[in-house]
Amino acid sequence: MMMTTDDYKYPRLFTENDLRENGHIDLAQNHVHYLRNVMRRKEGDYIRVFNGRNGEWRGEIIDLGKKSITLALQAQIRAQDTAPYAVHLVFAPLKKDRMDFLIEKAVELGVTDFHPILTDRTEVRKIKEDRLIQQITEACEQSERLTVPALHPLCHRDALIADWSPDIPLIACIERGTHPLLGDLFKNGKPDAAAFIIGPVGGFTDEETTLFEKTPHIQTASLGGNVLRSETAAIAPLIYMMLS
């Protein structure tokens, strides 16, 4: 069954439950307040659900309690995507508002994997994984994505480089020095997957730039002549990849 115009009007939520024809699922506790008190839904109303595995489904609220909601699945309205083009974003954690912006826009632009790392100038050296996962999930709900990006554990720059698979091109975006423009690296077309390392506030140190230049499975690239904020630098290559 195809998605209808009316379906777009229904709230859209991520669930961990398996989704199947004629199935019944109980929604997570955090959805109860949202549907009851924010969206003012009632029994008999419809919502949309997805889990990143079984496509997107229309469901009817058949039991709306104070602490639980049961949904009867009616029909699959979107089939699950085939494996999306893999785009990895390697970034230094930022302060709250700037981090929120980076996560939201990166999800909208198709990032499949987030890799937070510690660099020499990283200011924020701890992350709240639960909060970031919630932000990623909410961004997927809003942007109509069917797949949910993975959040990898925070690690040091050297550990990420040492463990990185050479099968995925790793591109360090440098704001100083003479490096080829990002577009020049893809003159012969996009690779099967891509990854971008974005610097922290203040950029990479000279020592880090030298490390990138000397590591065989890392390429260095420029995003242009202007100095970009870290969250802007993260978005720039993603837009390029989406439009290429």
PEVEN-V672732 format. One record per pair of residues at least 24 apart in sequence whose C-alpha atoms are under 10 Angstrom apart, sorted by sequence separation. I is the first residue (numbers start at 1). J is the second residue. D is the distance in whole Angstrom. If there is no record, write none. Layout:
# PEVEN-V672732
i=I j=J d=D
i=I j=J d=D
This chain:
# PEVEN-V672732
i=11 j=35 d=8
i=47 j=71 d=9
i=49 j=73 d=9
i=54 j=78 d=9
i=55 j=79 d=5
i=56 j=80 d=7
i=86 j=110 d=8
i=87 j=111 d=5
i=88 j=112 d=6
i=89 j=113 d=6
i=90 j=114 d=6
i=91 j=115 d=6
i=92 j=116 d=6
i=93 j=117 d=7
i=129 j=153 d=8
i=167 j=191 d=10
i=168 j=192 d=8
i=169 j=193 d=7
i=170 j=194 d=7
i=171 j=195 d=6
i=172 j=196 d=6
i=173 j=197 d=6
i=174 j=198 d=8
i=175 j=199 d=9
i=196 j=220 d=10
i=203 j=227 d=9
i=46 j=71 d=9
i=48 j=73 d=9
i=54 j=79 d=7
i=55 j=80 d=4
i=85 j=110 d=8
i=86 j=111 d=7
i=87 j=112 d=5
i=88 j=113 d=5
i=89 j=114 d=5
i=90 j=115 d=5
i=91 j=116 d=5
i=92 j=117 d=5
i=93 j=118 d=8
i=129 j=154 d=9
i=167 j=192 d=9
i=168 j=193 d=6
i=169 j=194 d=5
i=170 j=195 d=5
i=171 j=196 d=5
i=172 j=197 d=5
i=173 j=198 d=6
i=174 j=199 d=8
i=196 j=221 d=10
i=202 j=227 d=10
i=203 j=228 d=9
i=43 j=69 d=9
i=45 j=71 d=10
i=46 j=72 d=9
i=47 j=73 d=10
i=50 j=76 d=10
i=53 j=79 d=9
i=54 j=80 d=6
i=55 j=81 d=7
i=84 j=110 d=8
i=85 j=111 d=9
i=86 j=112 d=6
i=87 j=113 d=6
i=88 j=114 d=6
i=89 j=115 d=6
i=90 j=116 d=6
i=91 j=117 d=6
i=92 j=118 d=6
i=93 j=119 d=10
i=127 j=153 d=9
i=128 j=154 d=10
i=167 j=193 d=8
i=168 j=194 d=6
i=169 j=195 d=6
i=170 j=196 d=6
i=171 j=197 d=6
i=172 j=198 d=7
i=173 j=199 d=7
i=202 j=228 d=10
i=203 j=229 d=9
i=42 j=69 d=10
i=43 j=70 d=9
i=44 j=71 d=10
i=46 j=73 d=10
i=48 j=75 d=10
i=49 j=76 d=10
i=53 j=80 d=6
i=54 j=81 d=9
i=84 j=111 d=9
i=85 j=112 d=8
i=86 j=113 d=8
i=87 j=114 d=9
i=88 j=115 d=7
i=89 j=116 d=8
i=90 j=117 d=7
i=91 j=118 d=8
i=92 j=119 d=7
i=127 j=154 d=8
i=167 j=194 d=9
i=168 j=195 d=7
i=169 j=196 d=8
i=170 j=197 d=7
i=171 j=198 d=9
i=172 j=199 d=8
i=175 j=202 d=10
i=176 j=203 d=9
i=201 j=228 d=10
i=202 j=229 d=9
i=203 j=230 d=8
i=11 j=39 d=8
i=36 j=64 d=8
i=43 j=71 d=9
i=44 j=72 d=10
i=46 j=74 d=9
i=48 j=76 d=9
i=49 j=77 d=10
i=50 j=78 d=9
i=52 j=80 d=7
i=53 j=81 d=9
i=84 j=112 d=8
i=91 j=119 d=9
i=92 j=120 d=10
i=94 j=122 d=8
i=95 j=123 d=8
i=96 j=124 d=9
i=107 j=135 d=9
i=108 j=136 d=10
i=126 j=154 d=8
i=175 j=203 d=7
i=176 j=204 d=9
i=201 j=229 d=7
i=202 j=230 d=9
i=10 j=39 d=10
i=35 j=64 d=9
i=36 j=65 d=9
i=48 j=77 d=9
i=51 j=80 d=9
i=52 j=81 d=9
i=53 j=82 d=10
i=92 j=121 d=9
i=93 j=122 d=7
i=94 j=123 d=7
i=95 j=124 d=6
i=103 j=132 d=8
i=107 j=136 d=7
i=125 j=154 d=9
i=174 j=203 d=8
i=175 j=204 d=8
i=176 j=205 d=10
i=177 j=206 d=10
i=199 j=228 d=10
i=200 j=229 d=9
i=201 j=230 d=6
i=11 j=41 d=9
i=19 j=49 d=8
i=36 j=66 d=8
i=50 j=80 d=9
i=92 j=122 d=6
i=93 j=123 d=8
i=94 j=124 d=6
i=103 j=133 d=10
i=106 j=136 d=9
i=107 j=137 d=9
i=110 j=140 d=10
i=125 j=155 d=10
i=173 j=203 d=10
i=174 j=204 d=7
i=176 j=206 d=9
i=199 j=229 d=9
i=200 j=230 d=6
i=201 j=231 d=9
i=10 j=41 d=10
i=19 j=50 d=8
i=36 j=67 d=10
i=91 j=122 d=10
i=92 j=123 d=8
i=93 j=124 d=6
i=94 j=125 d=9
i=96 j=127 d=10
i=100 j=131 d=10
i=104 j=135 d=7
i=105 j=136 d=10
i=107 j=138 d=10
i=108 j=139 d=7
i=125 j=156 d=10
i=173 j=204 d=9
i=174 j=205 d=10
i=199 j=230 d=6
i=200 j=231 d=9
i=17 j=49 d=10
i=18 j=50 d=9
i=19 j=51 d=8
i=32 j=64 d=8
i=92 j=124 d=8
i=93 j=125 d=7
i=94 j=126 d=10
i=95 j=127 d=10
i=100 j=132 d=8
i=103 j=135 d=7
i=104 j=136 d=7
i=107 j=139 d=6
i=108 j=140 d=7
i=172 j=204 d=10
i=177 j=209 d=9
i=198 j=230 d=7
i=199 j=231 d=9
i=16 j=49 d=10
i=17 j=50 d=9
i=18 j=51 d=7
i=32 j=65 d=8
i=33 j=66 d=8
i=36 j=69 d=9
i=92 j=125 d=8
i=93 j=126 d=8
i=94 j=127 d=9
i=99 j=132 d=9
i=103 j=136 d=7
i=104 j=137 d=10
i=106 j=139 d=9
i=107 j=140 d=7
i=176 j=209 d=9
i=198 j=231 d=9
i=200 j=233 d=10
i=12 j=46 d=10
i=13 j=47 d=8
i=14 j=48 d=9
i=15 j=49 d=7
i=16 j=50 d=8
i=17 j=51 d=7
i=18 j=52 d=10
i=19 j=53 d=8
i=20 j=54 d=8
i=25 j=59 d=9
i=32 j=66 d=7
i=33 j=67 d=8
i=35 j=69 d=9
i=93 j=127 d=7
i=101 j=135 d=10
i=104 j=138 d=8
i=105 j=139 d=8
i=108 j=142 d=9
i=109 j=143 d=9
i=175 j=209 d=10
i=179 j=213 d=10
i=185 j=219 d=9
i=198 j=232 d=10
i=199 j=233 d=8
i=10 j=45 d=9
i=11 j=46 d=8
i=12 j=47 d=6
i=13 j=48 d=6
i=14 j=49 d=6
i=15 j=50 d=6
i=16 j=51 d=6
i=18 j=53 d=8
i=19 j=54 d=6
i=20 j=55 d=10
i=24 j=59 d=9
i=26 j=61 d=10
i=32 j=67 d=6
i=33 j=68 d=9
i=100 j=135 d=7
i=104 j=139 d=6
i=107 j=142 d=10
i=108 j=143 d=6
i=110 j=145 d=9
i=112 j=147 d=8
i=113 j=148 d=9
i=114 j=149 d=7
i=115 j=150 d=9
i=116 j=151 d=8
i=117 j=152 d=10
i=174 j=209 d=7
i=185 j=220 d=9
i=198 j=233 d=7
i=199 j=234 d=9
i=10 j=46 d=6
i=11 j=47 d=5
i=12 j=48 d=5
i=13 j=49 d=5
i=14 j=50 d=5
i=15 j=51 d=5
i=16 j=52 d=9
i=17 j=53 d=10
i=18 j=54 d=7
i=19 j=55 d=8
i=21 j=57 d=9
i=23 j=59 d=9
i=24 j=60 d=10
i=25 j=61 d=10
i=31 j=67 d=10
i=32 j=68 d=6
i=100 j=136 d=9
i=103 j=139 d=8
i=104 j=140 d=9
i=107 j=143 d=8
i=108 j=144 d=9
i=112 j=148 d=7
i=113 j=149 d=5
i=114 j=150 d=6
i=115 j=151 d=6
i=116 j=152 d=7
i=117 j=153 d=8
i=118 j=154 d=7
i=119 j=155 d=9
i=120 j=156 d=9
i=173 j=209 d=10
i=185 j=221 d=8
i=197 j=233 d=10
i=198 j=234 d=6
i=9 j=46 d=9
i=10 j=47 d=5
i=11 j=48 d=6
i=12 j=49 d=6
i=13 j=50 d=7
i=14 j=51 d=6
i=15 j=52 d=9
i=16 j=53 d=9
i=17 j=54 d=10
i=19 j=56 d=8
i=20 j=57 d=8
i=22 j=59 d=10
i=24 j=61 d=10
i=26 j=63 d=9
i=29 j=66 d=10
i=30 j=67 d=9
i=31 j=68 d=9
i=32 j=69 d=6
i=108 j=145 d=8
i=110 j=147 d=9
i=111 j=148 d=9
i=112 j=149 d=4
i=113 j=150 d=5
i=114 j=151 d=5
i=115 j=152 d=5
i=116 j=153 d=7
i=117 j=154 d=5
i=118 j=155 d=6
i=119 j=156 d=7
i=120 j=157 d=9
i=172 j=209 d=8
i=182 j=219 d=10
i=184 j=221 d=9
i=196 j=233 d=10
i=197 j=234 d=8
i=198 j=235 d=10
i=9 j=47 d=9
i=10 j=48 d=6
i=11 j=49 d=8
i=12 j=50 d=8
i=13 j=51 d=9
i=14 j=52 d=8
i=19 j=57 d=7
i=24 j=62 d=9
i=29 j=67 d=7
i=30 j=68 d=9
i=31 j=69 d=8
i=104 j=142 d=10
i=105 j=143 d=10
i=107 j=145 d=8
i=110 j=148 d=10
i=111 j=149 d=7
i=112 j=150 d=6
i=113 j=151 d=6
i=114 j=152 d=6
i=115 j=153 d=7
i=116 j=154 d=5
i=117 j=155 d=5
i=118 j=156 d=5
i=119 j=157 d=6
i=174 j=212 d=10
i=182 j=220 d=8
i=183 j=221 d=9
i=184 j=222 d=10
i=196 j=234 d=8
i=7 j=46 d=8
i=8 j=47 d=9
i=9 j=48 d=9
i=10 j=49 d=10
i=28 j=67 d=9
i=29 j=68 d=6
i=104 j=143 d=9
i=110 j=149 d=8
i=111 j=150 d=9
i=112 j=151 d=9
i=113 j=152 d=7
i=114 j=153 d=9
i=115 j=154 d=7
i=116 j=155 d=7
i=117 j=156 d=5
i=118 j=157 d=6
i=119 j=158 d=9
i=173 j=212 d=10
i=180 j=219 d=10
i=181 j=220 d=9
i=182 j=221 d=5
i=183 j=222 d=9
i=198 j=237 d=10
i=6 j=46 d=10
i=7 j=47 d=8
i=8 j=48 d=9
i=27 j=67 d=10
i=28 j=68 d=8
i=29 j=69 d=8
i=107 j=147 d=10
i=114 j=154 d=10
i=115 j=155 d=8
i=116 j=156 d=9
i=117 j=157 d=6
i=118 j=158 d=9
i=157 j=197 d=10
i=172 j=212 d=7
i=179 j=219 d=9
i=180 j=220 d=7
i=181 j=221 d=5
i=182 j=222 d=6
i=183 j=223 d=9
i=7 j=48 d=7
i=27 j=68 d=7
i=28 j=69 d=8
i=107 j=148 d=8
i=116 j=157 d=9
i=117 j=158 d=9
i=118 j=159 d=10
i=171 j=212 d=9
i=172 j=213 d=9
i=179 j=220 d=6
i=180 j=221 d=5
i=181 j=222 d=5
i=182 j=223 d=6
i=196 j=237 d=8
i=14 j=56 d=9
i=26 j=68 d=7
i=27 j=69 d=6
i=28 j=70 d=10
i=107 j=149 d=7
i=117 j=159 d=9
i=118 j=160 d=10
i=170 j=212 d=10
i=178 j=220 d=10
i=179 j=221 d=5
i=180 j=222 d=6
i=181 j=223 d=6
i=182 j=224 d=8
i=195 j=237 d=10
i=196 j=238 d=9
i=13 j=56 d=10
i=26 j=69 d=6
i=27 j=70 d=6
i=106 j=149 d=10
i=117 j=160 d=8
i=178 j=221 d=9
i=179 j=222 d=5
i=180 j=223 d=9
i=181 j=224 d=7
i=195 j=238 d=10
i=12 j=56 d=9
i=25 j=69 d=8
i=26 j=70 d=4
i=27 j=71 d=7
i=116 j=160 d=10
i=177 j=221 d=10
i=178 j=222 d=8
i=179 j=223 d=9
i=180 j=224 d=9
i=181 j=225 d=10
i=194 j=238 d=10
i=12 j=57 d=10
i=25 j=70 d=6
i=26 j=71 d=6
i=115 j=160 d=9
i=176 j=221 d=10
i=177 j=222 d=9
i=179 j=224 d=10
i=12 j=58 d=9
i=24 j=70 d=7
i=25 j=71 d=5
i=26 j=72 d=9
i=170 j=216 d=10
i=171 j=217 d=9
i=172 j=218 d=7
i=173 j=219 d=9
i=174 j=220 d=7
i=175 j=221 d=8
i=176 j=222 d=8
i=11 j=58 d=10
i=24 j=71 d=6
i=25 j=72 d=7
i=170 j=217 d=7
i=171 j=218 d=6
i=172 j=219 d=6
i=173 j=220 d=6
i=174 j=221 d=6
i=175 j=222 d=6
i=176 j=223 d=10
i=194 j=241 d=9
i=10 j=58 d=9
i=23 j=71 d=8
i=24 j=72 d=5
i=25 j=73 d=8
i=169 j=217 d=7
i=170 j=218 d=5
i=171 j=219 d=5
i=172 j=220 d=5
i=173 j=221 d=5
i=174 j=222 d=5
i=175 j=223 d=7
i=176 j=224 d=10
i=177 j=225 d=10
i=10 j=59 d=10
i=23 j=72 d=6
i=24 j=73 d=6
i=168 j=217 d=9
i=169 j=218 d=7
i=170 j=219 d=6
i=171 j=220 d=6
i=172 j=221 d=6
i=173 j=222 d=6
i=174 j=223 d=7
i=175 j=224 d=8
i=176 j=225 d=9
i=7 j=57 d=10
i=22 j=72 d=7
i=23 j=73 d=5
i=24 j=74 d=9
i=158 j=208 d=10
i=161 j=211 d=10
i=166 j=216 d=9
i=167 j=217 d=9
i=168 j=218 d=10
i=169 j=219 d=8
i=170 j=220 d=9
i=171 j=221 d=7
i=172 j=222 d=9
i=173 j=223 d=7
i=174 j=224 d=9
i=175 j=225 d=8
i=176 j=226 d=10
i=7 j=58 d=8
i=21 j=72 d=9
i=22 j=73 d=5
i=23 j=74 d=8
i=157 j=208 d=9
i=161 j=212 d=9
i=166 j=217 d=6
i=171 j=222 d=10
i=173 j=224 d=10
i=175 j=226 d=8
i=176 j=227 d=8
i=190 j=241 d=8
i=21 j=73 d=6
i=22 j=74 d=6
i=23 j=75 d=10
i=165 j=217 d=8
i=166 j=218 d=9
i=175 j=227 d=6
i=3 j=56 d=9
i=20 j=73 d=7
i=21 j=74 d=7
i=22 j=75 d=8
i=158 j=211 d=10
i=162 j=215 d=10
i=164 j=217 d=8
i=174 j=227 d=10
i=175 j=228 d=8
i=3 j=57 d=9
i=19 j=73 d=8
i=20 j=74 d=9
i=21 j=75 d=6
i=161 j=215 d=9
i=164 j=218 d=10
i=182 j=236 d=10
i=183 j=237 d=9
i=190 j=244 d=8
i=3 j=58 d=9
i=20 j=75 d=8
i=21 j=76 d=7
i=182 j=237 d=8
i=186 j=241 d=10
i=189 j=244 d=8
i=1 j=57 d=10
i=19 j=75 d=10
i=20 j=76 d=8
i=161 j=217 d=9
i=19 j=76 d=9
i=161 j=218 d=9
i=183 j=240 d=8
i=175 j=233 d=9
i=182 j=240 d=9
i=183 j=241 d=9
i=186 j=244 d=9
i=174 j=233 d=10
i=182 j=241 d=10
i=173 j=233 d=8
i=88 j=149 d=9
i=93 j=154 d=9
i=173 j=234 d=9
i=183 j=244 d=9
i=84 j=146 d=10
i=87 j=149 d=10
i=88 j=150 d=9
i=89 j=151 d=10
i=90 j=152 d=10
i=92 j=154 d=9
i=84 j=147 d=8
i=86 j=149 d=10
i=91 j=154 d=10
i=92 j=155 d=10
i=81 j=145 d=9
i=83 j=147 d=9
i=92 j=156 d=10
i=173 j=237 d=9
i=81 j=146 d=7
i=82 j=147 d=10
i=92 j=157 d=9
i=80 j=146 d=7
i=81 j=147 d=8
i=91 j=157 d=10
i=171 j=237 d=10
i=79 j=146 d=9
i=80 j=147 d=8
i=90 j=157 d=9
i=78 j=146 d=9
i=7 j=77 d=8
i=90 j=160 d=9
i=3 j=75 d=10
i=2 j=75 d=9
i=3 j=76 d=8
i=4 j=77 d=8
i=1 j=75 d=7
i=2 j=76 d=8
i=3 j=77 d=5
i=1 j=76 d=6
i=2 j=77 d=5
i=3 j=78 d=6
i=1 j=77 d=5
i=2 j=78 d=7
i=3 j=79 d=10
i=124 j=200 d=9
i=1 j=78 d=8
i=2 j=79 d=9
i=122 j=199 d=8
i=123 j=200 d=8
i=124 j=201 d=10
i=1 j=79 d=9
i=121 j=199 d=9
i=122 j=200 d=5
i=123 j=201 d=7
i=120 j=199 d=10
i=121 j=200 d=6
i=122 j=201 d=7
i=123 j=202 d=10
i=88 j=168 d=9
i=90 j=170 d=9
i=115 j=195 d=10
i=117 j=197 d=9
i=119 j=199 d=8
i=120 j=200 d=9
i=121 j=201 d=7
i=122 j=202 d=9
i=87 j=168 d=9
i=88 j=169 d=10
i=89 j=170 d=10
i=90 j=171 d=10
i=114 j=195 d=10
i=115 j=196 d=10
i=116 j=197 d=10
i=117 j=198 d=10
i=118 j=199 d=10
i=119 j=200 d=7
i=121 j=202 d=7
i=122 j=203 d=9
i=86 j=168 d=9
i=88 j=170 d=9
i=89 j=171 d=10
i=90 j=172 d=9
i=113 j=195 d=9
i=115 j=197 d=9
i=116 j=198 d=10
i=117 j=199 d=10
i=118 j=200 d=9
i=120 j=202 d=10
i=121 j=203 d=7
i=122 j=204 d=9
i=111 j=194 d=10
i=112 j=195 d=10
i=117 j=200 d=10
i=120 j=203 d=9
i=121 j=204 d=7
i=111 j=195 d=9
i=119 j=203 d=9
i=120 j=204 d=7
i=121 j=205 d=8
i=119 j=204 d=8
i=120 j=205 d=7
i=119 j=205 d=9
i=120 j=207 d=9
i=52 j=140 d=10
i=56 j=144 d=10
i=120 j=208 d=8
i=56 j=145 d=10
i=119 j=208 d=8
i=50 j=140 d=10
i=56 j=146 d=7
i=50 j=141 d=9
i=55 j=146 d=7
i=49 j=141 d=9
i=54 j=146 d=9
i=55 j=147 d=9
i=48 j=141 d=10
i=52 j=145 d=9
i=53 j=146 d=8
i=54 j=147 d=10
i=50 j=144 d=10
i=52 j=146 d=5
i=53 j=147 d=8
i=50 j=145 d=9
i=51 j=146 d=7
i=52 j=147 d=5
i=53 j=148 d=9
i=50 j=146 d=7
i=51 j=147 d=8
i=52 j=148 d=6
i=49 j=146 d=10
i=50 j=147 d=9
i=51 j=148 d=8
i=52 j=149 d=9
i=50 j=148 d=10
i=86 j=191 d=10
i=87 j=192 d=9
i=88 j=193 d=8
i=89 j=194 d=9
i=90 j=195 d=7
i=91 j=196 d=8
i=92 j=197 d=9
i=85 j=191 d=10
i=86 j=192 d=8
i=87 j=193 d=6
i=88 j=194 d=6
i=89 j=195 d=6
i=90 j=196 d=6
i=91 j=197 d=6
i=92 j=198 d=7
i=93 j=199 d=10
i=94 j=200 d=8
i=95 j=201 d=10
i=85 j=192 d=7
i=86 j=193 d=5
i=87 j=194 d=5
i=88 j=195 d=4
i=89 j=196 d=5
i=90 j=197 d=5
i=91 j=198 d=5
i=92 j=199 d=6
i=93 j=200 d=7
i=94 j=201 d=8
i=85 j=193 d=6
i=86 j=194 d=6
i=87 j=195 d=6
i=88 j=196 d=6
i=89 j=197 d=6
i=90 j=198 d=6
i=91 j=199 d=6
i=92 j=200 d=5
i=93 j=201 d=9
i=84 j=193 d=10
i=85 j=194 d=9
i=86 j=195 d=8
i=87 j=196 d=8
i=88 j=197 d=9
i=89 j=198 d=8
i=90 j=199 d=9
i=91 j=200 d=7
i=92 j=201 d=8
i=92 j=203 d=10
i=15 j=137 d=10
i=14 j=137 d=7
i=13 j=137 d=9
i=14 j=138 d=8
i=111 j=235 d=10
i=13 j=138 d=8
i=106 j=231 d=9
i=12 j=138 d=10
i=14 j=140 d=8
i=105 j=231 d=9
i=109 j=235 d=8
i=13 j=140 d=9
i=14 j=141 d=7
i=105 j=232 d=10
i=111 j=238 d=8
i=12 j=140 d=9
i=13 j=141 d=6
i=102 j=230 d=9
i=103 j=231 d=9
i=106 j=234 d=8
i=109 j=237 d=10
i=110 j=238 d=8
i=12 j=141 d=6
i=13 j=142 d=9
i=102 j=231 d=5
i=105 j=234 d=9
i=106 j=235 d=6
i=109 j=238 d=6
i=110 j=239 d=9
i=11 j=141 d=9
i=12 j=142 d=8
i=101 j=231 d=7
i=102 j=232 d=8
i=105 j=235 d=7
i=106 j=236 d=10
i=108 j=238 d=10
i=109 j=239 d=7
i=11 j=142 d=9
i=12 j=143 d=10
i=13 j=144 d=10
i=98 j=229 d=9
i=99 j=230 d=9
i=100 j=231 d=9
i=101 j=232 d=9
i=102 j=233 d=10
i=103 j=234 d=10
i=107 j=238 d=10
i=109 j=240 d=10
i=110 j=241 d=9
i=111 j=242 d=10
i=12 j=144 d=8
i=14 j=146 d=9
i=98 j=230 d=8
i=99 j=231 d=7
i=102 j=234 d=7
i=103 j=235 d=10
i=106 j=238 d=7
i=109 j=241 d=9
i=110 j=242 d=8
i=14 j=147 d=10
i=98 j=231 d=7
i=102 j=235 d=7
i=105 j=238 d=9
i=106 j=239 d=9
i=109 j=242 d=7
i=14 j=148 d=9
i=98 j=232 d=10
i=101 j=235 d=10
i=105 j=239 d=10
i=8 j=144 d=10
i=94 j=230 d=8
i=93 j=230 d=10
i=94 j=231 d=8
i=92 j=230 d=9
i=93 j=231 d=10
i=91 j=230 d=9
i=92 j=231 d=10
i=91 j=231 d=9
i=91 j=233 d=10
i=91 j=234 d=8
i=90 j=234 d=9
i=89 j=234 d=8
i=89 j=235 d=10
i=89 j=237 d=10
i=89 j=238 d=9
i=88 j=238 d=10
i=87 j=238 d=8
i=87 j=241 d=9
i=87 j=242 d=10
i=85 j=241 d=10
i=85 j=242 d=10
